[in-house]
Structures are given as structure tokens and as C-alpha cells.
């Protein structure tokens, strides 16, 4: 059987590498969630979220592992249905191997007003 384990980064202590390699899938996912929450606590993505052209930020809420953003947006001049939305996004800060950080936006869907349903 071939060893498919990835090569750990040099910055990780060997004791941590050994411990992580012994974890089951559920525990590894928990470690990932915790690590992402730690990063988010150090890098406040909400402070970097800004409305783009023709957008309105309705709300921003921190959830530890991600930030939820609700926004409306205009599509074009003359559209009778503008602004569109509101739309829900999950946003989190991602650090690239280059050391640069950027916001990763995931579209969740249109926000439905429960009062009108």
C-alpha cells in the first residue's frame, strides 16, 4: 500500500504532525474548524468587507469560522426591479502560500423574508 500522507510544513513541530496523523476524519475536521476560527479571530474579515460598485451592505455578522454578509445590488441603469436581493454570502479570510490574504466569498442564496411567506 502506497503512503498518501502529504508532507507536513517545516514550521509544524514533529509532535503535532504525529498527533494530527493519528486523528480520524471527524477530529481532523474539528481541528480545521478550530484553526479557521483562530485565524478569523486574528484577522477580522468584517473590517475589510466593503460594498462594491452598485452594492449596498445590509448586514455583516461574525460567526467565528466565517462572516455572513447580506447585500443588495443594482444590475444596470433602467432596471425596474433594482436593487436585487438581498443575497446571503459566507465570507472568510484565506491566506495563500505567498503569505497574501484575500476574502473568499461563497454565495449561499437569496434571503427570503419570512414575514411575507
GIHU-V343072 format. One line per field, one symbol per residue. ss: DSSP state (h for helix, s for strand, l for the rest). phi: phi as a letter, one per 30 degrees, with the letter a starting at -180 (. if undefined). psi: psi as a letter, one per 40 degrees, with the letter a starting at -180 (. if undefined). A space follows every 10 residues. Layout:
BEGIN
ss->???
phi->???
psi->???
END
This chain:
BEGIN
ss->llllllllll lllhhhhhhh hlllhhhhhh hhhhhhhhhh hhllhhhhll llllssssss ssllllssss ssslllllll lllsssssss ssssslllll ssssssssss lllhhhl
phi->.ddcdddddd dddeddeddd dcddeddddd dddddddddd dcbddddcdb ddeibbddab bdbidaccbc bcbdcadidd cddcjdccbc bbdbcdddjd cbdccbdcld dcdddcd
psi->hihehihiid ehiddddddd eeiidddddd dddddddddd ddhgddeehi hahfihhdih hheceihhhh iiiidihehe eiiiaiihih hihhhideei iihhhhhdih hhhdde.
END
